[in-house]
Amino acid sequence: MALAKASFSSTIKSPSAVVFTLVFPLIFIVVFGFIGGGAFKMDVAIDKSMDRNSPILKGLTGSHSVNIIDNMTDKEVEEALEKGNIAAWLNIQNTQPKGRPFYVITLKTSKASADKGNMLKLILDDIISKMNLGAAPEHQDIAEIRSSEVSGRKYSTIDFILPGQLGFALLSTGVFGTAFVFFGLRQTLVLKRFFATPVKRSYIILGEGLSRIVFALLGALFIILVGYFAFGFTLVHGFITVLNMLVLSTIGLIVFMGFGFIVSGVARNDNAIPPMANIITLPQFLLSGTFFSISAFPVWLQHIAKILPLTYLNDAMRKVAFEGVGLQDLGKELLILAVWGIVIYFAAAKTFRWE
């Protein structure tokens, strides 16, 4: 506890620790909080029996704002609409295949993402208007939209951005903080002096780790409260949701600290730490759904994103905060984080040096 207290005191006096844990994430949260609105790209599920050759679907597929999903079951569609995970469900049928085509568009949107649903209707109206102009000489409408709306919780930008920024803060604290601290302790011979005392080596690791966890959890709590009170960040079950997010923060930080131990053990001088740490953090920061849903990436890039541990921490945070999912329902995410933890700490044990 004495080591943890001393380490915590040192951490809060470190400008870099404060910047990466609080300042950077807070800046992004404030910016996107004031922007408001929904996500950057609309996910639209389509019926498996729909007319795949209709010019309306081709027009939607060519839109940069629409991502077509064609592999969801009816139950998955209903759940996704209620939670605001998709913008709409769409079915297009040609009711006069042998004569002049007349398309009936069945559209189901959600109150959870009403802004995206309205934007999709505008895109459809634009596509249909161009089709009607090209249907001379009659100039009759050749498509009809039949829309309905399901109830759901409103999903805003802050509900997507805040968990991502929280994950980024934990990743930065775990990798950069741990790497610099243990490398510094080794370089300044502090660890060597510890060996002259009755202190066990495990106590040094636990003391430093405990101080990092406490500091990161205080930062996480601050970020969550700012998002909730200033920008309406969704906490479905209130205090229970906050506790679940803090538990996930602890798990994520422990995994990320393993990366920091590896960097501190491999680096030969303090100039080598930033490049090595950035190689670990930047791909996760950019690809793990921090700012954009990974569904907006090319398929080959999605496969890479689904390997990274930050992806699963971000997904778990969003499910807990917005969907109200309990920790017991996050088996996949927690299992993958646990596997990463085992692999990383095995590598850290092989590379970590005390002197």
NUMIVEX-749261 format. One record per atom (N, C-alpha, C, CB): residue in three letters; x, y, z. Coordinates in steps of 0.2 Angstrom, whole numbers, plus 5000, padded with zeros to 4 digits. Each point is the difference from the previous one (the first is absolute). Glycine has a CB too. Layout:
ALAXYZ/...
END
This chain:
MET500449945000/MET499650065000/MET500450065000/MET499149945006/ALA501550064997/ALA500550065001/ALA500250014992/ALA500349975012/LEU499949984985/LEU500350004993/LEU499450034996/LEU500849915001/ALA498650074999/ALA499450024996/ALA499950075002/ALA499549895000/LYS500550135006/LYS499950075002/LYS500550054997/LYS499549965010/ALA501250024990/ALA500550044997/ALA500050004993/ALA500749975009/SER499149984988/SER499950004992/SER499450044998/SER500549885000/PHE499050125004/PHE499450044998/PHE500250075001/PHE499249915004/SER501150115001/SER500250075001/SER500550024994/SER499949995012/SER500549974986/SER500450014994/SER499650014993/SER501049945006/THR498550024994/THR499650004994/THR499650064999/THR500049885001/ILE499750145004/ILE499650064999/ILE500450074999/ILE499149945008/LYS501650054994/LYS500450064998/LYS500350004993/LYS500350005012/SER499549944985/SER500349994993/SER499650044995/SER500549895003/PRO499750164993/PRO499650034995/PRO499749954995/PRO500750115002/SER499849854995/SER499849954995/SER499449955002/SER501250014996/ALA498849975010/ALA499549965003/ALA499350035000/ALA500949945007/VAL499150134995/VAL499450035001/VAL499750024993/VAL500450055011/VAL500149964984/VAL499850024993/VAL499749944997/VAL500950094999/PHE499449855001/PHE499849944997/PHE499349985003/PHE501249974996/THR498850035010/THR499449975004/THR499450045000/THR500849945007/LEU499350134994/LEU499450045000/LEU499950064995/LEU500249985012/VAL500450054986/VAL499950064996/VAL499849984993/VAL500950065007/PHE499549894989/PHE499849984994/PHE499349974999/PHE501249984998/PRO498749975006/PRO499349985000/PRO499450055001/PRO500549895003/LEU499750155002/LEU499550055001/LEU499950054994/LEU500349995012/ILE500250034985/ILE499950044994/ILE499649974995/ILE501150055002/PHE499049894996/PHE499649974995/PHE499349995002/PHE501049944997/ILE498950055010/ILE499349995002/ILE499650065000/ILE500449915007/VAL500050154994/VAL499650065000/VAL499950024993/VAL500650045010/VAL499949954985/VAL499950024993/VAL499449964997/VAL501250024999/PHE498849915002/PHE499549964997/PHE499350015004/PHE500949924996/GLY499150105010/GLY499450015004/GLY499750064998/GLY500549955010/PHE499850104988/PHE499750064997/PHE499749994993/PHE500750075007/ILE499749884989/ILE499849994994/ILE499349965000/ILE501249994996/GLY498749975008/GLY499449965001/GLY499849964994/GLY499650095007/GLY499849894992/GLY499849964994/GLY500249925001/GLY500250104993/GLY499849875002/GLY500149925000/GLY500649984997/GLY498849994999/ALA501349954999/ALA500649974998/ALA500250034993/ALA499849905007/PHE500850084991/PHE500250034993/PHE499849964994/PHE500950045007/LYS498949904994/LYS499749964994/LYS499449965003/LYS501250004995/MET498350005000/MET499449965002/MET500149934998/MET499350104999/ASP500549855006/ASP500049934998/ASP499249994999/ASP501049975007/VAL498950004987/VAL499349984998/VAL500049934999/VAL499850114995/ALA499749855008/ALA499949934999/ALA499549994995/ALA500349975012/ILE499849984983/ILE499549994995/ILE499749935001/ILE500750084992/ASP498749925005/ASP499749935000/ASP500349954995/ASP498950065004/LYS501249884998/LYS500349954996/LYS499649984994/LYS500549965010/SER498950064990/SER499549984994/SER499950064996/SER499549915006/MET500850144995/MET499950074996/MET500349994993/MET499950075011/ASP499849984985/ASP500350004993/ASP500750035000/ASP498850024996/ARG501749945003/ARG500750025000/ARG500250044994/ARG500249905007/ASN499450104987/ASN500150034994/ASN499750074999/ASN500149894995/SER499550135010/SER499750075000/SER500550064999/SER499049955006/PRO500950104990/PRO500450055000/PRO500050045007/PRO499850014987/ILE499749985017/ILE500050045006/ILE500649975005/ILE498750024999/LEU501349915001/LEU500549975004/LEU500750024997/LEU499349915003/LYS500850094991/LYS500650024997/LYS500250075001/LYS499849924991/GLY499750125010/GLY500150075002/GLY500350015007/GLY499150044992/LEU500649925012/LEU500250005007/LEU500749975001/LEU498849995003/THR501349964993/THR500749975001/THR500550054997/THR499549884999/GLY500450164997/GLY500550054997/GLY500050065005/GLY499849964989/SER499850045016/SER500150065004/SER500549995006/SER498850024998/HIS501650035003/HIS500650005005/HIS499750005007/HIS500850054991/SER498649975010/SER499750005006/SER499649945003/SER499950124998/VAL500149834997/VAL499649945002/VAL500449945000/VAL498950054995/ASN501049915010/ASN500449935000/ASN499449955000/ASN501150055006/ILE498949914989/ILE499549954999/ILE500249935004/ILE499650054989/ILE499949935015/ILE500149945004/ILE499549954998/ILE500550065010/ASP499749884987/ASP499549954997/ASP500149935004/ASP500150064989/ASN500149945017/ASN500149935003/ASN499750005007/ASN501049984994/MET498550065007/MET499750015007/MET499349965000/MET500650115002/THR499349855003/THR499449975001/THR499450055002/THR500649895003/ASP498850094997/ASP499550055002/ASP500050025007/ASP499349944992/LYS500950015013/LYS500150025007/LYS500650055001/LYS499549885003/GLU501050104993/GLU500650055001/GLU499850074997/GLU500849904999/VAL498850104996/VAL499850074998/VAL499650045005/VAL500049954988/GLU499550015015/GLU499650035005/GLU500450035006/GLU499149934996/GLU501450035006/GLU500450025006/GLU500550064998/GLU499949885004/ALA500350114990/ALA500550064998/ALA499650064999/ALA500749924994/LEU498750085003/LEU499650065000/LEU499850035006/LEU499549964990/GLU500350005015/GLU499950035007/GLU500550035003/GLU499249915001/LYS501450064998/LYS500650035003/LYS500450054996/LYS500149895005/GLY499650134989/GLY500350054996/GLY500749984997/GLY499450085007/ASN500749854992/ASN500649984997/ASN500050004993/ASN500149935009/ILE499350074988/ILE499950014992/ILE499550064999/ILE500349884998/ALA499850154996/ALA499550054999/ALA499349984998/ALA501050074997/ALA499049884999/ALA499349984998/ALA500149924997/ALA499750124997/TRP499749865002/TRP499949934996/TRP499650024994/TRP500049935011/LEU500250044983/LEU499850024994/LEU499849944996/LEU500750105000/ASN498749904996/ASN499849954996/ASN499750034993/ASN499749925010/ILE500650064985/ILE499850034993/ILE499749954996/ILE500850095001/GLN498649924997/GLN499649954995/GLN499850034994/GLN499749935010/ASN500450044984/ASN499750024994/ASN499349974999/ASN501150014995/THR498450035006/THR499349975000/THR499749994993/THR499850055011/GLN500649974984/GLN499749994993/GLN500649984996/GLN499150095001/PRO501249855000/PRO500649984996/PRO499949994993/PRO500349955010/LYS499150044987/LYS499949994993/LYS499850064996/LYS499649895003/GLY500250165001/GLY499850074996/GLY500550055003/GLY498849964999/ARG500950105001/ARG500450065002/ARG500249995008/ARG499450074991/PRO501249935011/PRO500249985007/PRO499750055005/PRO501149954995/PHE498750035010/PHE499750045006/PHE500349975006/PHE498950034994/TYR501550005009/TYR500449985006/TYR499650025007/TYR501150004993/VAL498849955011/VAL499750025007/VAL500649995005/VAL498849964996/ILE501450095007/ILE500550005005/ILE499750005007/ILE500850074992/THR499449885011/THR499849995007/THR500650025005/THR499149914997/LEU500850145006/LEU500550035004/LEU499850005008/LEU500450074990/LYS500149905014/LYS499850005007/LYS500650045004/LYS499449894999/THR500550165004/THR500550045003/THR499950005008/THR500150074990/SER500349965014/SER500050005007/SER500050075003/SER500649885000/LYS499150125006/LYS500050075003/LYS500750005004/LYS498850005002/ALA501649954998/ALA500650005003/ALA500550034996/ALA499849905006/SER500150104987/SER500450044995/SER499650034995/SER500949925002/ALA498750135001/ALA499550034996/ALA500350044994/ALA499250005010/ASP501450044992/ASP500350044996/ASP500349964994/ASP500350085009/LYS500049864992/LYS500249964994/LYS499549984996/LYS500949965007/GLY498550024996/GLY499449984996/GLY499850054996/GLY499749925009/ASN500250144993/ASN499850064996/ASN500550014995/ASN499450055010/MET501249954991/MET500550014995/MET499949944994/MET500850065009/LEU499149884993/LEU499949954995/LEU499450014996/LEU500549925008/LYS499050114995/LYS499450014996/LYS500150064995/LYS499349975010/LEU501150084992/LEU500250054995/LEU500449974994/LEU500050085009/ILE500549874993/ILE500449974994/ILE499549964996/ILE501049995007/LEU498549974996/LEU499649964996/LEU499550054995/LEU500049915009/ASP499850154994/ASP499650044996/ASP500450034994/ASP499450035011/ASP501249984990/ASP500450034995/ASP500149954994/ASP500650075009/ILE499549874993/ILE500149944995/ILE499449994996/ILE500849955008/ILE498650054996/ILE499449994997/ILE499850064995/ILE499649935010/SER500650134992/SER499850064996/SER500450004993/SER499850075011/LYS500849914990/LYS500449994994/LYS499749944995/LYS501150045006/MET498749914997/MET499749954996/MET499350024997/MET500549925008/ASN499150124996/ASN499450034997/ASN500150054994/ASN499549995011/LEU501150054989/LEU500150044995/LEU500349964994/LEU500350095008/GLY499949864993/GLY500349964994/GLY499449954997/GLY501250005005/ALA498250004998/ALA499549964998/ALA499550034995/ALA500149945011/ALA500250114985/ALA499650034995/ALA499749954995/ALA500750105001/PRO498749914996/PRO499750075000/PRO499450015006/PRO500250004988/GLU499749945015/GLU499450005005/GLU500250055006/GLU499649884996/HIS501050115006/HIS500250045006/HIS499649985006/HIS500350104993/GLN499549845007/GLN499649975006/GLN500549975005/GLN499049984993/ASP500850025013/ASP500449985006/ASP500149924999/ASP499650095008/ILE501049894992/ILE500149934999/ILE500349965007/ILE500250034988/ALA499750015017/ALA500249975007/ALA499650035005/ALA501149984996/GLU498749985009/GLU499750025006/GLU500349985006/GLU498949994994/ILE501250055011/ILE500349995007/ILE499549995005/ILE501050064997/ARG499049885006/ARG499649985006/ARG500450005006/ARG499149944992/SER500950115012/SER500450005006/SER499749995006/SER500750074994/SER499649905011/SER499849995007/SER500650015005/SER499149924996/GLU500850095010/GLU500550025005/GLU499949965006/GLU500150114995/VAL500549865008/VAL499949965006/VAL500350055005/VAL500149894994/SER499750095012/SER500250045006/SER500749985002/SER498950025004/GLY501550034999/GLY500749985002/GLY500350065003/GLY500149924991/ARG500550075012/ARG500350065004/ARG500450044995/ARG500149935010/LYS499950134990/LYS500450044995/LYS500750005001/LYS499150085000/TYR501249904994/TYR500849995000/TYR500350064997/TYR499849874999/SER500750165005/SER500350064997/SER500749995000/SER499150075005/THR501349984992/THR500750004999/THR500449985006/THR499950084991/ILE499949965015/ILE500349995006/ILE500049935003/ILE499850125002/ASP499749844996/ASP499949935002/ASP500549964997/ASP498850025002/PHE501450004992/PHE500549964996/PHE500750025002/PHE499249984991/ILE500950095009/ILE500750035001/ILE500349995007/ILE499750084992/LEU499949935013/LEU500249995007/LEU500449945002/LEU499150085003/PRO500549864996/PRO500449945001/PRO500649994996/PRO498949955002/GLY501250074992/GLY500650004996/GLY500550045003/GLY499349984990/GLN500650085012/GLN500550045004/GLN500249985006/GLN499550094994/LEU500049875010/LEU500249975006/LEU500549954999/LEU498950035005/GLY501049934990/GLY500449944998/GLY500750034998/GLY499049934996/PHE501050125000/PHE500650044998/PHE500450025006/PHE499550044989/ALA500249995016/ALA500350025006/ALA500349955004/ALA499250095001/LEU500549854999/LEU500249945004/LEU500649974996/LEU498949985005/LEU501150024989/LEU500549974996/LEU500750045000/LEU499149964992/SER500850115008/SER500650045001/SER500350005007/SER499450084991/THR500149925014/THR500349995007/THR500449945001/THR499050075004/GLY500749874993/GLY500349945001/GLY500649994997/GLY498949955001/VAL501250074993/VAL500649994996/VAL500550055001/VAL499349954991/PHE500550125008/PHE500550055001/PHE500250015007/PHE499650064990/GLY499949945015/GLY500250015007/GLY500449945003/GLY498950065001/THR500949884997/THR500449945003/THR500750004997/THR498949945002/ALA501250074992/ALA500650004996/ALA500550055003/ALA499449954990/PHE500450115010/PHE500450055003/PHE500249995007/PHE499550084992/VAL500049905012/VAL500150005007/VAL500549945002/VAL498950045002/PHE501049904995/PHE500549955002/PHE500750014997/PHE499049925001/PHE501050114993/PHE500650014997/PHE500450055004/PHE499649984988/GLY500150075014/GLY500350065004/GLY500249975007/GLY499350084995/LEU500349875008/LEU500349975006/LEU500649964999/LEU498850005004/ARG501249974991/ARG500649964998/ARG500650044999/ARG499349914996/GLN500650145000/GLN500650044998/GLN500350045005/GLN499550014989/THR500150015016/THR500250045006/THR500249965005/THR499250094997/LEU500849855002/LEU500249955005/LEU499649995007/LEU501150024996/VAL498350015003/VAL499550005006/VAL499849925001/VAL499550124997/LEU500449844998/LEU499849935001/LEU500649975003/LEU499350004990/LYS501350025008/LYS500649965003/LYS500050025008/LYS500750014989/ARG499250055013/ARG499950025007/ARG499549965003/ARG500450124998/PHE499049874999/PHE499549965003/PHE500249935002/PHE499250074993/PHE501349905003/PHE500249945001/PHE500449995007/PHE500049984987/ALA500350085015/ALA500450005006/ALA499550005006/ALA500950064994/THR498549955005/THR499550005006/THR499649935000/THR499950134999/PRO499749865006/PRO499649945001/PRO499450004995/PRO500449995012/VAL499550064984/VAL499450004995/VAL500149944995/VAL499950135002/LYS499549844997/LYS500049954995/LYS499950034993/LYS499649915008/ARG500750054987/ARG499950034993/ARG499350004998/ARG501149954997/SER498550015005/SER499350004999/SER499650065002/SER500049875000/TYR500350155006/TYR499650065003/TYR500250064996/TYR500149955012/ILE500550054985/ILE500150064996/ILE499550014994/ILE501349995004/ILE498749954993/ILE499550004994/ILE499350015002/ILE500749924995/LEU499150055011/LEU499350015002/LEU499950085003/LEU499949885003/GLY500650145000/GLY499950075002/GLY499950054994/GLY500749975010/GLU499850024985/GLU499950054994/GLU499449994996/GLU501349995000/GLY498549945000/GLY499449994996/GLY499450025004/GLY500549904996/LEU499550105010/LEU499450025004/LEU499950084999/LEU500149915008/SER500550134992/SER499950075000/SER499850024993/SER500950015008/ARG499349954987/ARG499850014993/ARG499249994999/ARG501149974996/ILE498749985007/ILE499349985000/ILE499550055003/ILE500349885000/VAL500050145006/VAL499650065004/VAL500050064996/VAL500349955011/PHE500250074986/PHE500150064996/PHE499550004994/PHE501250025004/ALA498949924993/ALA499649994994/ALA499250005001/ALA501049944995/LEU498850035011/LEU499349995001/LEU499750075002/LEU500249885004/LEU500250165000/LEU499850075001/LEU499950044994/LEU500650005011/GLY499949994984/GLY499950044994/GLY499449974996/GLY501250014999/ALA498749925001/ALA499449984997/ALA499350025003/ALA500749904997/LEU499350105009/LEU499450035004/LEU499950074998/LEU500249925009/PHE500350124990/PHE500050074998/PHE499750014993/PHE500950035008/ILE499349934988/ILE499850004993/ILE499349984999/ILE501249984996/ILE498649975008/ILE499349984999/ILE499550055003/ILE500449885001/LEU499850155005/LEU499650055003/LEU499950064996/LEU500349965011/VAL500350064986/VAL499950064995/VAL499649984994/VAL501150045004/GLY498949914993/GLY499649984995/GLY499349995002/GLY500949944995/TYR498950045011/TYR499349995002/TYR499750075001/TYR500349885005/PHE500050164999/PHE499750065003/PHE500150054994/PHE500249975012/ALA500350044984/ALA500150054996/ALA499749994993/ALA501050035006/PHE499049904992/PHE499849994993/PHE499549944999/PHE501150044997/GLY498649945009/GLY499449955000/GLY500349934998/GLY499250094997/PHE501449895004/PHE500249934999/PHE499549955004/PHE501250044999/THR498749914997/THR499549955002/THR500349955005/THR499350014989/LEU500449995017/LEU500149955005/LEU499449975002/LEU501050065005/VAL498949884992/VAL499349975000/VAL499849985007/VAL500249954989/HIS500250025015/HIS499949995007/HIS500350045005/HIS499849884996/GLY500450185002/GLY500350055005/GLY500649985003/GLY498950045002/PHE501149955005/PHE500649995004/PHE500349934998/PHE499550085009/ILE500049874990/ILE500249934999/ILE500450004993/ILE499049965006/THR500850084989/THR500350004994/THR500750035001/THR498950024994/VAL501250045010/VAL500650035001/VAL500549955004/VAL499550115001/LEU500349855003/LEU500449955004/LEU500249944994/LEU499450025011/ASN500249964985/ASN500249954995/ASN500550034995/ASN498949955001/MET501050124998/MET500550034995/MET500750005004/MET499150074994/LEU500949955012/LEU500650005004/LEU500449935001/LEU499550105006/VAL500049854994/VAL500349935000/VAL500449994994/VAL499149965008/LEU500550054986/LEU500349994994/LEU500650044999/LEU498949984995/SER501150085007/SER500650055000/SER500649965003/SER499350115000/THR500649865006/THR500549975004/THR500349944996/THR499550035011/ILE500149934986/ILE500249944996/ILE500450034994/ILE499049935004/GLY500750124992/GLY500450024995/GLY500750035001/GLY498950034995/LEU501150015011/LEU500650035002/LEU500649945002/LEU499350105004/ILE500449854999/ILE500549955002/ILE500349974994/ILE499349975010/VAL500350024984/VAL500249974994/VAL500550054997/VAL498949934998/PHE500950135002/PHE500550054996/PHE500650015004/PHE499050064996/MET501049935011/MET500650015003/MET500549954998/MET499450055010/GLY500449894988/GLY500449954998/GLY500550024994/GLY499249915004/PHE500450134991/PHE500450034995/PHE500650045002/PHE498950004993/GLY500950045012/GLY500550055003/GLY500649965003/GLY499150085002/PHE500849875001/PHE500549965003/PHE500549974995/PHE499249975009/ILE500550014985/ILE500449984995/ILE500450054997/ILE499149924997/VAL500650145002/VAL500450064997/VAL500650025005/VAL498950044994/SER500949965012/SER500550025005/SER500649955000/SER499150065007/GLY500749884992/GLY500649945000/GLY500450004994/GLY499249945007/VAL500550084987/VAL500349994994/VAL500450074998/VAL499149924996/ALA500750145006/ALA500350064999/ALA500750005003/ALA498850064999/ARG501749974997/ARG500650005002/ARG500250075003/ARG500349924992/ASN499350135006/ASN500050075003/ASN499450034999/ASN501250014997/ASP498750055007/ASP499350035000/ASP499850034993/ASP500350035012/ASN500249984984/ASN499750034993/ASN499749944996/ASN501050085000/ALA499149865002/ALA499749944996/ALA499349995002/ALA501149954999/ILE498750085007/ILE499349985003/ILE499550034996/ILE500550005011/PRO499550074987/PRO499450024996/PRO499949974994/PRO500250115005/PRO500349884990/PRO499849964994/PRO499749935001/PRO500950064995/MET499449905010/MET499749945001/MET499350005003/MET501249965002/ALA498750095003/ALA499350005003/ALA499550024995/ALA500550035011/ASN499750024984/ASN499650024995/ASN499849954995/ASN500550115001/ILE500049844998/ILE499849944995/ILE499549965003/ILE501250004996/ILE498750005011/ILE499549965003/ILE499450045001/ILE500849945006/THR499250124995/THR499450045002/THR499650034993/THR500550035011/LEU499949994985/LEU499750044994/LEU499649954996/LEU500950084999/PRO499349864999/PRO499549964996/PRO499349995004/PRO501049944994/GLN499150055012/GLN499449995004/GLN499650065001/GLN500649915006/PHE499750154995/PHE499650065000/PHE499650014994/PHE500950055007/LEU499449944987/LEU499750014993/LEU499549954998/LEU501150064997/LEU499149875005/LEU499649954997/LEU499549975004/LEU500949984993/SER499150035014/SER499649975005/SER499350035001/SER501149965005/GLY498750084991/GLY499350035001/GLY500050065005/GLY499549894997/THR501150155003/THR500050055005/THR499650064997/THR501149975004/PHE499050054990/PHE499650054997/PHE499449984995/PHE501150075001/PHE499149874995/PHE499549984995/PHE499949925002/PHE500450094991/SER499049895007/SER499849935000/SER500449964995/SER498950035004/ILE501449914998/ILE500449974996/ILE499749974994/ILE500649975010/SER498750034990/SER499649984994/SER500150054994/SER499249955008/ALA501150114994/ALA500150054994/ALA500649984997/ALA499450095006/PHE501149874996/PHE500649984997/PHE499949954995/PHE500650035011/PRO499949964984/PRO500049954995/PRO500049935004/PRO500650074992/VAL499149885005/VAL500049935004/VAL500749985002/VAL499049974993/TRP501550035003/TRP500649985002/TRP500350045006/TRP500249974988/LEU499650095013/LEU500250045006/LEU499649985006/LEU500450104992/GLN499049885007/GLN499649985005/GLN500349945004/GLN498950054994/HIS501349905002/HIS500349945002/HIS500650025005/HIS499749944990/ILE500750115008/ILE500650025004/ILE499750045007/ILE500750014990/ALA498850035009/ALA499750035006/ALA499749955005/ALA499750104993/LYS500049855005/LYS499749955004/LYS500549965004/LYS499149994992/ILE501650025006/ILE500549965004/ILE500250045006/ILE500449954990/LEU499650125010/LEU500250045005/LEU499650005006/LEU500550074991/PRO499949945015/PRO499649995006/PRO499650065002/PRO500949945004/LEU499350124994/LEU499650065001/LEU499350004996/LEU501150075001/THR498949904994/THR499349994996/THR499549975005/THR500649984989/TYR499649965015/TYR499649975004/TYR499850045006/TYR500549894996/LEU500050155007/LEU499950045006/LEU499550054998/LEU501149985004/ASN499050054990/ASN499550064998/ASN499349974999/ASN500950064994/ASP499149885003/ASP499349974998/ASP499749985007/ASP500449954989/ALA499950025016/ALA499849995006/ALA499750065004/ALA500849905001/MET499650154999/MET499850075003/MET499350024997/MET501350035002/ARG498749974991/ARG499450034997/ARG499449955002/ARG500750054991/LYS499449895009/LYS499449955002/LYS499850015007/LYS500449924992/VAL500050095012/VAL499950025007/VAL499650065001/VAL501049935004/ALA499350134993/ALA499750065001/ALA499450014997/ALA501150045001/PHE498849954992/PHE499450014996/PHE499549955000/PHE500750074993/GLU499549865007/GLU499549954999/GLU499849975007/GLU500549974989/GLY499950055016/GLY499949975007/GLY500249935001/GLY499050085000/VAL501449904996/VAL500349935001/VAL500449995006/VAL500049994988/GLY499949965016/GLY500449985006/GLY500649974998/GLY499049995007/LEU501550014998/LEU500749974999/LEU499949924998/LEU500550095008/GLN499049884995/GLN499949934998/GLN499849984993/GLN499749995012/ASP500150074985/ASP499849994993/ASP500550024995/ASP498950025003/LEU501749994999/LEU500650024996/LEU500549955000/LEU499850125003/GLY500049824996/GLY500449945000/GLY500650004994/GLY499149945005/LYS500650084989/LYS500550004995/LYS500550065001/LYS499149964992/GLU500750105010/GLU500550055000/GLU500549995006/GLU499150084996/LEU500649895010/LEU500549995006/LEU500449944998/LEU499250045008/LEU500649914988/LEU500449954999/LEU500650024995/LEU499049925001/ILE500950124994/ILE500550024996/ILE500550055004/ILE499249994990/LEU500650055014/LEU500450045004/LEU500449965005/LEU499250094999/ALA500549855003/ALA500449965005/ALA500649964996/ALA498949995007/VAL500949994987/VAL500549974996/VAL500650054998/VAL499149924995/TRP500750145003/TRP500550054999/TRP500550015006/TRP499250054992/GLY500449955014/GLY500450015007/GLY500549945001/GLY499050065004/ILE500849884995/ILE500449945001/ILE500650014995/ILE499049935004/VAL500950084990/VAL500550004995/VAL500550065001/VAL499249954992/ILE500550115010/ILE500550065001/ILE500449995006/ILE499150074995/TYR500649905011/TYR500450005006/TYR500549944999/TYR499050055007/PHE500949904989/PHE500549954999/PHE500650034996/PHE499149914999/ALA500750134996/ALA500650044997/ALA500350055004/ALA499449984989/ALA500250055015/ALA500350055005/ALA500549975005/ALA499050074999/ALA500849875003/ALA500549965005/ALA500649984997/ALA499049965005/LYS501050034988/LYS500649984996/LYS500550064999/LYS499349904995/THR500450165004/THR500450064998/THR500150055006/THR499549984989/PHE500150015017/PHE500150055005/PHE500749995003/PHE498850005002/ARG501550065000/ARG500750005003/ARG500050055006/ARG500549974989/TRP499850005016/TRP500050045006/TRP500650055000/TRP499449915007/GLU501150074990/GLU500650045000/GLU500350014992/GLU500349965012/
END
